C-alpha cells in the first residue's frame, strides 16, 4: 500500500465531486476476508485504492493522516453455473462477490454511508460464443472486483 500512497496526485477526473470541502484524504485499510478465497482481500483493497488514485477527488493516505476512511469486509464469494448449452453442458458461469462497506468522516466522526451487503456479479463463458471468447473464473473474479471498486468510489465521491 505504501507504494500506492505516493501516486495519489497523478490522476485527473472530470466527474463532479460533491464531497464536503473538509474531506481531502481517505484511508483504505486492507479489507477483512470472511471467505475462503485466498488473496481476495488484497485484490479488492488494491482495486479500491487504484480507483481512488485514478479518480483523484480524495488522496489515499494512511489512517492517521486521513479525513475519511473506508472499512470493508468480504462476506461472500460464489462461482456458480449460470447457463447451459443445448447438450446440457455448463457453458456460462457467474461470480458473485458480496461485501459490507462503511465510509466514515473522521473529521466529524460520523458515518457517511454504510452498505451491509454490497453485491456485484460478473458472468463469463467457458466456451467461445458469438461475440465473446472463452474466459476463466479468474476473469469473472477480476470483473466482479472492478464493479465493487467502482461502486465504492461512486458512492463515496458522488453519493451526496
HELIX and SHEET records of a PDB file:
HELIX    1   1 UNK A    2  UNK A    5  1                                   4    
HELIX    2   2 UNK A   40  UNK A   55  1                                  16    
HELIX    3   3 UNK A   63  UNK A   65  5                                   3    
HELIX    4   4 UNK A  137  UNK A  157  1                                  21    
SHEET    1   A 4 UNK A  32  UNK A  33  0                                        
SHEET    2   A 4 UNK A  68  UNK A  84  1                                        
SHEET    3   A 4 UNK A  25  UNK A  27  1                                        
SHEET    4   A 4 UNK A  59  UNK A  60  1                                        
SHEET    1   B 4 UNK A  32  UNK A  33  0                                        
SHEET    2   B 4 UNK A  68  UNK A  84  1                                        
SHEET    3   B 4 UNK A  90  UNK A 105 -1                                        
SHEET    4   B 4 UNK A 110  UNK A 125 -1                                        
END                                                                             
